[in-house]
Amino acid sequence: MSSDNTARAFWVEAPGQGAIRTQQLTLPGVDEVRVRTCYSAISRGTETLVFHARIPESEYARMQAPFQEGDFPAPVKYGYSSVGIVEEGPEALKGRHVFCLHPHQDRFVVPVAMVIPLPDTLPPERAVLAANMETALNGLWDAAPRIGDRIAVIGAGVVGTLIAWLCRNIPGTRVELIDIDESRETLARSLDIGFSTPSRAQAECDLVIHASGSQAGLQQALTLAGQEATIIEMSWFGAQSVSLPLGEAFHSRRLTLRASQVGTVSPSRSVRRTHAERMAQALSLLEDARLDALIDAESDFETLPETMARVTTEPGTLCHRIRYSH
């Protein structure tokens, strides 16, 4: 447990090894807040690459998280999904639950502008999904789905499921969430999303969104896209090379393959939305209790070194929530 002038934070000490360090905590300045963390979440895709030192050297600068300390590959303090209570700061924020893009740490001091108050109807336990929802929202701003579209979402992880969940409310759309794990059908049904395995997936789609993080998933995206359709790539493969059959129907069907990345606001919205406004929108989209189904496990912060090693090697994990005791 930390005192008011210290904090405990999770660090990647070496590839595949983590530890909790105690460090000094500065006093909040005039335009800063001190936050006591209640929950954080493991972003399984990105944090797996960070924890196992799979970040390409060319991406070290671009992959830096807000308030990251240390450098890739290690030692480094990394993470970006933290929910806590403001202990010190402006009166309007004191005692309020806020979301912050901050590494796993039990207390932290950040500028006021970096915390987003939670909507009154959003439980802090669910708000750890905010970074995932922000990624899904930005991806759909890039994808620009239309009324009546036939949409395939490949990969029923947290981001893919959130994308499919958002798309299903567009009038007239046929939305299919696709995953090799048939048990994900239960999750899809609980969220009123159509589900399919790769062998049963419907083709001739207007829009295909790939979020499986696998080469096979991206290859299938090419086969499901109809004439002149668009494929949005949400996965980030780190140092892994990916082979695609671009000599087949890719050219004859005049397909478009586009990357989406949450580090910048989608060009379709960047002149009208700040990062803070995008995050506030993401938080408001989480006000549905059914989304609790995406959080499939919880463990204590003190066990995070062991938990991170397990979660980043076990298949099938959705959102793993970290609980902080004070």
Phi and psi restraints in degrees (value plus and minus 20) as a CYANA .aco file:
   2 SER   PHI    -110.2   -70.2
   2 SER   PSI     133.4   173.4
   3 SER   PHI    -108.7   -68.7
   3 SER   PSI     157.8   197.8
   4 ASP   PHI     -85.1   -45.1
   4 ASP   PSI     -42.8    -2.8
   5 ASN   PHI    -126.8   -86.8
   5 ASN   PSI      -8.5    31.5
   6 THR   PHI    -152.3  -112.3
   6 THR   PSI     144.0   184.0
   7 ALA   PHI    -161.2  -121.2
   7 ALA   PSI     135.4   175.4
   8 ARG   PHI    -134.6   -94.6
   8 ARG   PSI     109.2   149.2
   9 ALA   PHI    -154.8  -114.8
   9 ALA   PSI     129.8   169.8
  10 PHE   PHI    -107.8   -67.8
  10 PHE   PSI     110.9   150.9
  11 TRP   PHI    -143.7  -103.7
  11 TRP   PSI     122.0   162.0
  12 VAL   PHI    -102.5   -62.5
  12 VAL   PSI      91.9   131.9
  13 GLU   PHI    -105.1   -65.1
  13 GLU   PSI     -53.8   -13.8
  14 ALA   PHI    -181.2  -141.2
  14 ALA   PSI     143.8   183.8
  15 PRO   PHI     -71.9   -31.9
  15 PRO   PSI     100.1   140.1
  16 GLY   PHI      59.5    99.5
  16 GLY   PSI     -10.6    29.4
  17 GLN   PHI    -153.7  -113.7
  17 GLN   PSI     112.7   152.7
  18 GLY   PHI    -149.8  -109.8
  18 GLY   PSI     143.7   183.7
  19 ALA   PHI    -174.4  -134.4
  19 ALA   PSI     138.0   178.0
  20 ILE   PHI    -121.2   -81.2
  20 ILE   PSI     103.1   143.1
  21 ARG   PHI    -128.5   -88.5
  21 ARG   PSI     128.6   168.6
  22 THR   PHI    -117.3   -77.3
  22 THR   PSI     113.3   153.3
  23 GLN   PHI    -160.1  -120.1
  23 GLN   PSI     140.5   180.5
  24 GLN   PHI     -90.7   -50.7
  24 GLN   PSI     126.7   166.7
  25 LEU   PHI    -136.6   -96.6
  25 LEU   PSI     104.7   144.7
  26 THR   PHI     -94.4   -54.4
  26 THR   PSI     137.7   177.7
  27 LEU   PHI     -94.7   -54.7
  27 LEU   PSI     119.9   159.9
  28 PRO   PHI     -87.1   -47.1
  28 PRO   PSI     117.3   157.3
  29 GLY   PHI    -103.9   -63.9
  29 GLY   PSI    -189.1  -149.1
  30 VAL   PHI     -81.0   -41.0
  30 VAL   PSI     -61.0   -21.0
  31 ASP   PHI    -127.4   -87.4
  31 ASP   PSI      13.2    53.2
  32 GLU   PHI    -147.4  -107.4
  32 GLU   PSI     144.4   184.4
  33 VAL   PHI    -150.0  -110.0
  33 VAL   PSI     130.9   170.9
  34 ARG   PHI    -127.3   -87.3
  34 ARG   PSI     107.5   147.5
  35 VAL   PHI    -134.6   -94.6
  35 VAL   PSI     113.8   153.8
  36 ARG   PHI    -118.1   -78.1
  36 ARG   PSI      96.7   136.7
  37 THR   PHI     -92.1   -52.1
  37 THR   PSI     116.0   156.0
  38 CYS   PHI    -122.6   -82.6
  38 CYS   PSI     -63.4   -23.4
  39 TYR   PHI    -166.7  -126.7
  39 TYR   PSI     130.6   170.6
  40 SER   PHI    -157.4  -117.4
  40 SER   PSI     154.9   194.9
  41 ALA   PHI    -159.4  -119.4
  41 ALA   PSI     128.1   168.1
  42 ILE   PHI    -104.4   -64.4
  42 ILE   PSI     101.1   141.1
  43 SER   PHI    -104.9   -64.9
  43 SER   PSI      74.8   114.8
  44 ARG   PHI     -78.6   -38.6
  44 ARG   PSI     -61.5   -21.5
  45 GLY   PHI     -84.1   -44.1
  45 GLY   PSI     -79.7   -39.7
  46 THR   PHI     -88.8   -48.8
  46 THR   PSI     -63.4   -23.4
  47 GLU   PHI     -90.0   -50.0
  47 GLU   PSI     -44.6    -4.6
  48 THR   PHI     -83.8   -43.8
  48 THR   PSI     -63.9   -23.9
  49 LEU   PHI     -85.7   -45.7
  49 LEU   PSI     -59.8   -19.8
  50 VAL   PHI     -87.8   -47.8
  50 VAL   PSI     -67.3   -27.3
  51 PHE   PHI     -83.8   -43.8
  51 PHE   PSI     -52.7   -12.7
  52 HIS   PHI    -124.0   -84.0
  52 HIS   PSI      -2.3    37.7
  53 ALA   PHI      36.8    76.8
  53 ALA   PSI      28.5    68.5
  54 ARG   PHI    -130.5   -90.5
  54 ARG   PSI       1.7    41.7
  55 ILE   PHI    -105.5   -65.5
  55 ILE   PSI     103.8   143.8
  56 PRO   PHI     -81.7   -41.7
  56 PRO   PSI     122.1   162.1
  57 GLU   PHI     -77.8   -37.8
  57 GLU   PSI     -52.3   -12.3
  58 SER   PHI     -85.2   -45.2
  58 SER   PSI     -38.5     1.5
  59 GLU   PHI    -126.1   -86.1
  59 GLU   PSI     -13.6    26.4
  60 TYR   PHI     -74.1   -34.1
  60 TYR   PSI     -64.9   -24.9
  61 ALA   PHI     -91.6   -51.6
  61 ALA   PSI     -65.0   -25.0
  62 ARG   PHI     -88.5   -48.5
  62 ARG   PSI     -46.0    -6.0
  63 MET   PHI    -108.3   -68.3
  63 MET   PSI     -17.8    22.2
  64 GLN   PHI     -83.8   -43.8
  64 GLN   PSI     113.1   153.1
  65 ALA   PHI    -110.7   -70.7
  65 ALA   PSI     134.9   174.9
  66 PRO   PHI     -75.5   -35.5
  66 PRO   PSI     113.8   153.8
  67 PHE   PHI      46.8    86.8
  67 PHE   PSI      -3.8    36.2
  68 GLN   PHI     -82.2   -42.2
  68 GLN   PSI     123.2   163.2
  69 GLU   PHI    -143.5  -103.5
  69 GLU   PSI     132.1   172.1
  70 GLY   PHI      60.8   100.8
  70 GLY   PSI    -197.6  -157.6
  71 ASP   PHI    -152.9  -112.9
  71 ASP   PSI     133.0   173.0
  72 PHE   PHI     -89.0   -49.0
  72 PHE   PSI     125.2   165.2
  73 PRO   PHI    -102.7   -62.7
  73 PRO   PSI     -46.5    -6.5
  74 ALA   PHI    -197.3  -157.3
  74 ALA   PSI     139.0   179.0
  75 PRO   PHI     -94.7   -54.7
  75 PRO   PSI     125.0   165.0
  76 VAL   PHI    -170.7  -130.7
  76 VAL   PSI     120.8   160.8
  77 LYS   PHI    -121.3   -81.3
  77 LYS   PSI      95.9   135.9
  78 TYR   PHI    -158.6  -118.6
  78 TYR   PSI     131.0   171.0
  79 GLY   PHI     129.0   169.0
  79 GLY   PSI     141.6   181.6
  80 TYR   PHI    -177.8  -137.8
  80 TYR   PSI      20.8    60.8
  81 SER   PHI    -168.7  -128.7
  81 SER   PSI      68.8   108.8
  82 SER   PHI    -149.1  -109.1
  82 SER   PSI     115.4   155.4
  83 VAL   PHI    -145.5  -105.5
  83 VAL   PSI     109.4   149.4
  84 GLY   PHI    -173.3  -133.3
  84 GLY   PSI    -193.5  -153.5
  85 ILE   PHI    -132.4   -92.4
  85 ILE   PSI     114.7   154.7
  86 VAL   PHI     -93.3   -53.3
  86 VAL   PSI      98.3   138.3
  87 GLU   PHI    -111.6   -71.6
  87 GLU   PSI     -59.8   -19.8
  88 GLU   PHI    -155.0  -115.0
  88 GLU   PSI     120.7   160.7
  89 GLY   PHI     131.0   171.0
  89 GLY   PSI    -184.0  -144.0
  90 PRO   PHI     -77.2   -37.2
  90 PRO   PSI     124.8   164.8
  91 GLU   PHI     -76.1   -36.1
  91 GLU   PSI     -53.9   -13.9
  92 ALA   PHI     -87.0   -47.0
  92 ALA   PSI     -39.1     0.9
  93 LEU   PHI    -126.7   -86.7
  93 LEU   PSI     -38.6     1.4
  94 LYS   PHI     -77.5   -37.5
  94 LYS   PSI     109.8   149.8
  95 GLY   PHI      62.1   102.1
  95 GLY   PSI     -21.6    18.4
  96 ARG   PHI    -111.7   -71.7
  96 ARG   PSI     127.0   167.0
  97 HIS   PHI     -98.3   -58.3
  97 HIS   PSI     117.0   157.0
  98 VAL   PHI    -156.5  -116.5
  98 VAL   PSI     138.1   178.1
  99 PHE   PHI    -126.9   -86.9
  99 PHE   PSI     122.7   162.7
 100 CYS   PHI    -165.2  -125.2
 100 CYS   PSI     121.2   161.2
 101 LEU   PHI     -99.6   -59.6
 101 LEU   PSI      64.8   104.8
 102 HIS   PHI    -156.9  -116.9
 102 HIS   PSI     126.6   166.6
 103 PRO   PHI     -81.0   -41.0
 103 PRO   PSI     150.7   190.7
 104 HIS   PHI     -88.4   -48.4
 104 HIS   PSI      90.3   130.3
 105 GLN   PHI    -179.3  -139.3
 105 GLN   PSI     120.8   160.8
 106 ASP   PHI     -98.4   -58.4
 106 ASP   PSI     -44.2    -4.2
 107 ARG   PHI    -163.8  -123.8
 107 ARG   PSI     128.5   168.5
 108 PHE   PHI    -176.8  -136.8
 108 PHE   PSI     137.2   177.2
 109 VAL   PHI    -137.5   -97.5
 109 VAL   PSI     106.0   146.0
 110 VAL   PHI    -162.3  -122.3
 110 VAL   PSI     142.9   182.9
 111 PRO   PHI     -81.1   -41.1
 111 PRO   PSI     127.0   167.0
 112 VAL   PHI     -73.5   -33.5
 112 VAL   PSI     -58.3   -18.3
 113 ALA   PHI     -84.8   -44.8
 113 ALA   PSI     -35.3     4.7
 114 MET   PHI    -112.5   -72.5
 114 MET   PSI     -23.0    17.0
 115 VAL   PHI    -129.5   -89.5
 115 VAL   PSI     121.3   161.3
 116 ILE   PHI    -137.7   -97.7
 116 ILE   PSI      97.3   137.3
 117 PRO   PHI     -81.2   -41.2
 117 PRO   PSI     120.9   160.9
 118 LEU   PHI     -95.3   -55.3
 118 LEU   PSI     125.3   165.3
 119 PRO   PHI     -78.2   -38.2
 119 PRO   PSI     128.1   168.1
 120 ASP   PHI     -79.3   -39.3
 120 ASP   PSI     -46.6    -6.6
 121 THR   PHI    -114.8   -74.8
 121 THR   PSI     -12.6    27.4
 122 LEU   PHI    -125.6   -85.6
 122 LEU   PSI      93.3   133.3
 123 PRO   PHI     -84.7   -44.7
 123 PRO   PSI     119.6   159.6
 124 PRO   PHI     -80.5   -40.5
 124 PRO   PSI     -48.5    -8.5
 125 GLU   PHI     -81.1   -41.1
 125 GLU   PSI     -54.8   -14.8
 126 ARG   PHI    -106.7   -66.7
 126 ARG   PSI     -42.1    -2.1
 127 ALA   PHI     -85.5   -45.5
 127 ALA   PSI     -33.3     6.7
 128 VAL   PHI     -84.8   -44.8
 128 VAL   PSI     -33.4     6.6
 129 LEU   PHI    -100.9   -60.9
 129 LEU   PSI     -19.4    20.6
 130 ALA   PHI     -80.8   -40.8
 130 ALA   PSI     -62.4   -22.4
 131 ALA   PHI     -84.5   -44.5
 131 ALA   PSI     -57.3   -17.3
 132 ASN   PHI     -86.6   -46.6
 132 ASN   PSI     -62.8   -22.8
 133 MET   PHI     -85.4   -45.4
 133 MET   PSI     -56.4   -16.4
 134 GLU   PHI     -82.1   -42.1
 134 GLU   PSI     -60.4   -20.4
 135 THR   PHI     -84.2   -44.2
 135 THR   PSI     -63.6   -23.6
 136 ALA   PHI     -83.3   -43.3
 136 ALA   PSI     -63.9   -23.9
 137 LEU   PHI     -82.0   -42.0
 137 LEU   PSI     -66.1   -26.1
 138 ASN   PHI     -83.8   -43.8
 138 ASN   PSI     -58.0   -18.0
 139 GLY   PHI     -82.0   -42.0
 139 GLY   PSI     -58.8   -18.8
 140 LEU   PHI     -95.4   -55.4
 140 LEU   PSI     -49.3    -9.3
 141 TRP   PHI     -82.8   -42.8
 141 TRP   PSI     -57.5   -17.5
 142 ASP   PHI     -89.5   -49.5
 142 ASP   PSI     -60.4   -20.4
 143 ALA   PHI     -96.2   -56.2
 143 ALA   PSI     -53.3   -13.3
 144 ALA   PHI      31.8    71.8
 144 ALA   PSI      38.9    78.9
 145 PRO   PHI     -83.6   -43.6
 145 PRO   PSI     131.6   171.6
 146 ARG   PHI    -138.8   -98.8
 146 ARG   PSI     142.6   182.6
 147 ILE   PHI     -75.6   -35.6
 147 ILE   PSI     112.5   152.5
 148 GLY   PHI      62.5   102.5
 148 GLY   PSI     -17.1    22.9
 149 ASP   PHI     -87.4   -47.4
 149 ASP   PSI     127.8   167.8
 150 ARG   PHI    -115.2   -75.2
 150 ARG   PSI      92.3   132.3
 151 ILE   PHI    -139.1   -99.1
 151 ILE   PSI     109.4   149.4
 152 ALA   PHI    -132.5   -92.5
 152 ALA   PSI     112.6   152.6
 153 VAL   PHI    -138.0   -98.0
 153 VAL   PSI      94.8   134.8
 154 ILE   PHI    -118.3   -78.3
 154 ILE   PSI      98.4   138.4
 155 GLY   PHI      90.4   130.4
 155 GLY   PSI      83.7   123.7
 156 ALA   PHI    -115.2   -75.2
 156 ALA   PSI      24.2    64.2
 157 GLY   PHI    -100.1   -60.1
 157 GLY   PSI    -186.3  -146.3
 158 VAL   PHI     -85.2   -45.2
 158 VAL   PSI     -69.6   -29.6
 159 VAL   PHI     -85.8   -45.8
 159 VAL   PSI     -66.9   -26.9
 160 GLY   PHI     -80.0   -40.0
 160 GLY   PSI     -62.7   -22.7
 161 THR   PHI     -85.7   -45.7
 161 THR   PSI     -60.6   -20.6
 162 LEU   PHI     -83.8   -43.8
 162 LEU   PSI     -59.1   -19.1
 163 ILE   PHI     -82.4   -42.4
 163 ILE   PSI     -67.3   -27.3
 164 ALA   PHI     -82.9   -42.9
 164 ALA   PSI     -58.1   -18.1
 165 TRP   PHI     -83.8   -43.8
 165 TRP   PSI     -59.6   -19.6
 166 LEU   PHI     -89.8   -49.8
 166 LEU   PSI     -59.6   -19.6
 167 CYS   PHI     -88.0   -48.0
 167 CYS   PSI     -49.6    -9.6
 168 ARG   PHI     -86.0   -46.0
 168 ARG   PSI     -36.4     3.6
 169 ASN   PHI    -110.6   -70.6
 169 ASN   PSI     -22.6    17.4
 170 ILE   PHI     -97.6   -57.6
 170 ILE   PSI     104.8   144.8
 171 PRO   PHI     -74.5   -34.5
 171 PRO   PSI     115.0   155.0
 172 GLY   PHI      58.6    98.6
 172 GLY   PSI     -20.2    19.8
 173 THR   PHI     -97.8   -57.8
 173 THR   PSI     130.0   170.0
 174 ARG   PHI    -129.1   -89.1
 174 ARG   PSI      89.9   129.9
 175 VAL   PHI    -131.6   -91.6
 175 VAL   PSI     108.6   148.6
 176 GLU   PHI    -147.1  -107.1
 176 GLU   PSI      99.9   139.9
 177 LEU   PHI    -113.8   -73.8
 177 LEU   PSI     105.6   145.6
 178 ILE   PHI    -139.2   -99.2
 178 ILE   PSI     111.4   151.4
 179 ASP   PHI    -173.9  -133.9
 179 ASP   PSI     130.5   170.5
 180 ILE   PHI     -94.2   -54.2
 180 ILE   PSI     -39.5     0.5
 181 ASP   PHI    -108.6   -68.6
 181 ASP   PSI      84.5   124.5
 182 GLU   PHI     -84.3   -44.3
 182 GLU   PSI     -41.7    -1.7
 183 SER   PHI     -86.5   -46.5
 183 SER   PSI     -37.5     2.5
 184 ARG   PHI     -90.3   -50.3
 184 ARG   PSI     -31.1     8.9
 185 GLU   PHI     -82.5   -42.5
 185 GLU   PSI     -55.3   -15.3
 186 THR   PHI     -81.8   -41.8
 186 THR   PSI     -63.8   -23.8
 187 LEU   PHI     -81.2   -41.2
 187 LEU   PSI     -66.9   -26.9
 188 ALA   PHI     -80.5   -40.5
 188 ALA   PSI     -64.2   -24.2
 189 ARG   PHI     -83.7   -43.7
 189 ARG   PSI     -57.0   -17.0
 190 SER   PHI     -85.1   -45.1
 190 SER   PSI     -41.5    -1.5
 191 LEU   PHI    -126.8   -86.8
 191 LEU   PSI      -9.1    30.9
 192 ASP   PHI      41.4    81.4
 192 ASP   PSI      23.4    63.4
 193 ILE   PHI    -138.1   -98.1
 193 ILE   PSI     116.1   156.1
 194 GLY   PHI     -88.1   -48.1
 194 GLY   PSI     125.7   165.7
 195 PHE   PHI    -151.4  -111.4
 195 PHE   PSI     130.0   170.0
 196 SER   PHI    -173.9  -133.9
 196 SER   PSI     131.9   171.9
 197 THR   PHI    -104.4   -64.4
 197 THR   PSI     143.4   183.4
 198 PRO   PHI     -75.5   -35.5
 198 PRO   PSI     -56.2   -16.2
 199 SER   PHI     -91.2   -51.2
 199 SER   PSI     -41.3    -1.3
 200 ARG   PHI    -125.7   -85.7
 200 ARG   PSI     -20.0    20.0
 201 ALA   PHI     -84.7   -44.7
 201 ALA   PSI     122.4   162.4
 202 GLN   PHI    -104.4   -64.4
 202 GLN   PSI     117.4   157.4
 203 ALA   PHI    -114.9   -74.9
 203 ALA   PSI    -184.6  -144.6
 204 GLU   PHI      35.8    75.8
 204 GLU   PSI      23.0    63.0
 205 CYS   PHI    -102.0   -62.0
 205 CYS   PSI     130.0   170.0
 206 ASP   PHI     -99.5   -59.5
 206 ASP   PSI     -50.7   -10.7
 207 LEU   PHI    -165.0  -125.0
 207 LEU   PSI     110.9   150.9
 208 VAL   PHI    -143.2  -103.2
 208 VAL   PSI     108.1   148.1
 209 ILE   PHI    -135.2   -95.2
 209 ILE   PSI     100.3   140.3
 210 HIS   PHI    -122.2   -82.2
 210 HIS   PSI     104.8   144.8
 211 ALA   PHI    -161.7  -121.7
 211 ALA   PSI       6.4    46.4
 212 SER   PHI    -109.3   -69.3
 212 SER   PSI     -37.2     2.8
 213 GLY   PHI      50.5    90.5
 213 GLY   PSI      -3.2    36.8
 214 SER   PHI    -144.2  -104.2
 214 SER   PSI     129.8   169.8
 215 GLN   PHI     -83.1   -43.1
 215 GLN   PSI     -61.2   -21.2
 216 ALA   PHI     -81.9   -41.9
 216 ALA   PSI     -57.6   -17.6
 217 GLY   PHI     -84.8   -44.8
 217 GLY   PSI     -62.7   -22.7
 218 LEU   PHI     -88.9   -48.9
 218 LEU   PSI     -56.7   -16.7
 219 GLN   PHI     -82.6   -42.6
 219 GLN   PSI     -59.5   -19.5
 220 GLN   PHI     -87.6   -47.6
 220 GLN   PSI     -52.6   -12.6
 221 ALA   PHI     -75.3   -35.3
 221 ALA   PSI     -57.4   -17.4
 222 LEU   PHI     -85.1   -45.1
 222 LEU   PSI     -54.1   -14.1
 223 THR   PHI     -98.8   -58.8
 223 THR   PSI     -43.7    -3.7
 224 LEU   PHI    -108.0   -68.0
 224 LEU   PSI     -37.8     2.2
 225 ALA   PHI     -95.6   -55.6
 225 ALA   PSI     112.9   152.9
 226 GLY   PHI    -101.3   -61.3
 226 GLY   PSI    -196.7  -156.7
 227 GLN   PHI     -76.0   -36.0
 227 GLN   PSI     107.2   147.2
 228 GLU   PHI      38.4    78.4
 228 GLU   PSI       7.9    47.9
 229 ALA   PHI    -102.9   -62.9
 229 ALA   PSI     149.5   189.5
 230 THR   PHI    -134.4   -94.4
 230 THR   PSI     117.9   157.9
 231 ILE   PHI    -134.7   -94.7
 231 ILE   PSI     104.7   144.7
 232 ILE   PHI    -123.8   -83.8
 232 ILE   PSI     102.3   142.3
 233 GLU   PHI    -114.1   -74.1
 233 GLU   PSI      91.0   131.0
 234 MET   PHI    -116.9   -76.9
 234 MET   PSI     -39.8     0.2
 235 SER   PHI     -94.8   -54.8
 235 SER   PSI     132.9   172.9
 236 TRP   PHI    -145.0  -105.0
 236 TRP   PSI     103.7   143.7
 237 PHE   PHI    -113.6   -73.6
 237 PHE   PSI     -21.9    18.1
 238 GLY   PHI      41.8    81.8
 238 GLY   PSI    -148.9  -108.9
 239 ALA   PHI    -105.2   -65.2
 239 ALA   PSI     -21.3    18.7
 240 GLN   PHI     -96.9   -56.9
 240 GLN   PSI     111.7   151.7
 241 SER   PHI    -104.9   -64.9
 241 SER   PSI     126.4   166.4
 242 VAL   PHI    -145.9  -105.9
 242 VAL   PSI     113.4   153.4
 243 SER   PHI    -126.0   -86.0
 243 SER   PSI     111.4   151.4
 244 LEU   PHI    -145.1  -105.1
 244 LEU   PSI     122.5   162.5
 245 PRO   PHI    -102.5   -62.5
 245 PRO   PSI      49.6    89.6
 246 LEU   PHI     -96.4   -56.4
 246 LEU   PSI     -24.1    15.9
 247 GLY   PHI    -106.6   -66.6
 247 GLY   PSI     -23.5    16.5
 248 GLU   PHI    -111.4   -71.4
 248 GLU   PSI    -139.9   -99.9
 249 ALA   PHI    -104.4   -64.4
 249 ALA   PSI     -20.7    19.3
 250 PHE   PHI     -75.9   -35.9
 250 PHE   PSI     -66.3   -26.3
 251 HIS   PHI     -99.0   -59.0
 251 HIS   PSI     -65.3   -25.3
 252 SER   PHI     -84.3   -44.3
 252 SER   PSI     -50.6   -10.6
 253 ARG   PHI    -107.7   -67.7
 253 ARG   PSI     -23.2    16.8
 254 ARG   PHI      33.2    73.2
 254 ARG   PSI      31.0    71.0
 255 LEU   PHI     -98.8   -58.8
 255 LEU   PSI     132.0   172.0
 256 THR   PHI    -133.6   -93.6
 256 THR   PSI     105.4   145.4
 257 LEU   PHI    -133.7   -93.7
 257 LEU   PSI      96.9   136.9
 258 ARG   PHI    -144.9  -104.9
 258 ARG   PSI     123.4   163.4
 259 ALA   PHI    -110.6   -70.6
 259 ALA   PSI     124.9   164.9
 260 SER   PHI    -142.4  -102.4
 260 SER   PSI     113.7   153.7
 261 GLN   PHI    -160.9  -120.9
 261 GLN   PSI     111.3   151.3
 262 VAL   PHI     -98.3   -58.3
 262 VAL   PSI     -29.5    10.5
 263 GLY   PHI     -80.6   -40.6
 263 GLY   PSI     -47.7    -7.7
 264 THR   PHI    -143.3  -103.3
 264 THR   PSI     130.5   170.5
 265 VAL   PHI     -87.5   -47.5
 265 VAL   PSI     117.6   157.6
 266 SER   PHI     -68.1   -28.1
 266 SER   PSI     116.4   156.4
 267 PRO   PHI     -73.6   -33.6
 267 PRO   PSI     -46.7    -6.7
 268 SER   PHI     -90.1   -50.1
 268 SER   PSI     -34.3     5.7
 269 ARG   PHI    -149.1  -109.1
 269 ARG   PSI     -28.2    11.8
 270 SER   PHI     -82.7   -42.7
 270 SER   PSI     -47.1    -7.1
 271 VAL   PHI    -100.9   -60.9
 271 VAL   PSI     -29.5    10.5
 272 ARG   PHI    -143.7  -103.7
 272 ARG   PSI     -26.4    13.6
 273 ARG   PHI    -152.2  -112.2
 273 ARG   PSI     112.4   152.4
 274 THR   PHI    -108.8   -68.8
 274 THR   PSI     149.9   189.9
 275 HIS   PHI     -79.9   -39.9
 275 HIS   PSI     -59.9   -19.9
 276 ALA   PHI     -85.5   -45.5
 276 ALA   PSI     -59.5   -19.5
 277 GLU   PHI     -87.0   -47.0
 277 GLU   PSI     -56.5   -16.5
 278 ARG   PHI     -85.0   -45.0
 278 ARG   PSI     -62.6   -22.6
 279 MET   PHI     -85.8   -45.8
 279 MET   PSI     -60.6   -20.6
 280 ALA   PHI     -81.3   -41.3
 280 ALA   PSI     -58.7   -18.7
 281 GLN   PHI     -85.0   -45.0
 281 GLN   PSI     -61.8   -21.8
 282 ALA   PHI     -81.2   -41.2
 282 ALA   PSI     -62.5   -22.5
 283 LEU   PHI     -82.0   -42.0
 283 LEU   PSI     -61.0   -21.0
 284 SER   PHI     -86.5   -46.5
 284 SER   PSI     -47.5    -7.5
 285 LEU   PHI     -96.5   -56.5
 285 LEU   PSI     -28.0    12.0
 286 LEU   PHI    -113.4   -73.4
 286 LEU   PSI     -12.5    27.5
 287 GLU   PHI    -101.8   -61.8
 287 GLU   PSI      13.9    53.9
 288 ASP   PHI    -141.5  -101.5
 288 ASP   PSI      98.8   138.8
 289 ALA   PHI     -81.7   -41.7
 289 ALA   PSI     -41.6    -1.6
 290 ARG   PHI     -83.6   -43.6
 290 ARG   PSI     -43.1    -3.1
 291 LEU   PHI     -90.7   -50.7
 291 LEU   PSI     -30.0    10.0
 292 ASP   PHI     -80.0   -40.0
 292 ASP   PSI     -41.8    -1.8
 293 ALA   PHI     -83.5   -43.5
 293 ALA   PSI     -38.7     1.3
 294 LEU   PHI     -99.0   -59.0
 294 LEU   PSI     -33.9     6.1
 295 ILE   PHI    -118.9   -78.9
 295 ILE   PSI      84.5   124.5
 296 ASP   PHI    -123.6   -83.6
 296 ASP   PSI     -22.4    17.6
 297 ALA   PHI    -182.8  -142.8
 297 ALA   PSI     139.1   179.1
 298 GLU   PHI    -166.2  -126.2
 298 GLU   PSI     122.5   162.5
 299 SER   PHI    -165.7  -125.7
 299 SER   PSI     148.8   188.8
 300 ASP   PHI    -101.5   -61.5
 300 ASP   PSI     126.9   166.9
 301 PHE   PHI     -76.4   -36.4
 301 PHE   PSI     -57.2   -17.2
 302 GLU   PHI     -84.3   -44.3
 302 GLU   PSI     -40.4    -0.4
 303 THR   PHI    -119.7   -79.7
 303 THR   PSI      -8.9    31.1
 304 LEU   PHI     -80.0   -40.0
 304 LEU   PSI     -56.7   -16.7
 305 PRO   PHI     -77.0   -37.0
 305 PRO   PSI     -63.7   -23.7
 306 GLU   PHI     -92.1   -52.1
 306 GLU   PSI     -59.4   -19.4
 307 THR   PHI     -83.5   -43.5
 307 THR   PSI     -63.7   -23.7
 308 MET   PHI     -82.3   -42.3
 308 MET   PSI     -61.3   -21.3
 309 ALA   PHI     -82.5   -42.5
 309 ALA   PSI     -56.8   -16.8
 310 ARG   PHI     -97.7   -57.7
 310 ARG   PSI     -68.0   -28.0
 311 VAL   PHI     -84.0   -44.0
 311 VAL   PSI     -54.7   -14.7
 312 THR   PHI    -103.2   -63.2
 312 THR   PSI     -20.0    20.0
 313 THR   PHI    -139.2   -99.2
 313 THR   PSI     -41.3    -1.3
 314 GLU   PHI    -103.8   -63.8
 314 GLU   PSI     113.5   153.5
 315 PRO   PHI     -96.5   -56.5
 315 PRO   PSI     137.6   177.6
 316 GLY   PHI      70.5   110.5
 316 GLY   PSI     -21.9    18.1
 317 THR   PHI     -92.9   -52.9
 317 THR   PSI     118.0   158.0
 318 LEU   PHI    -115.0   -75.0
 318 LEU   PSI    -137.7   -97.7
 319 CYS   PHI    -116.0   -76.0
 319 CYS   PSI     101.6   141.6
 320 HIS   PHI    -120.8   -80.8
 320 HIS   PSI      97.4   137.4
 321 ARG   PHI    -112.8   -72.8
 321 ARG   PSI     120.5   160.5
 322 ILE   PHI    -126.6   -86.6
 322 ILE   PSI     109.4   149.4
 323 ARG   PHI    -124.6   -84.6
 323 ARG   PSI     115.9   155.9
 324 TYR   PHI    -130.2   -90.2
 324 TYR   PSI     112.4   152.4
 325 SER   PHI    -127.5   -87.5
 325 SER   PSI     113.0   153.0
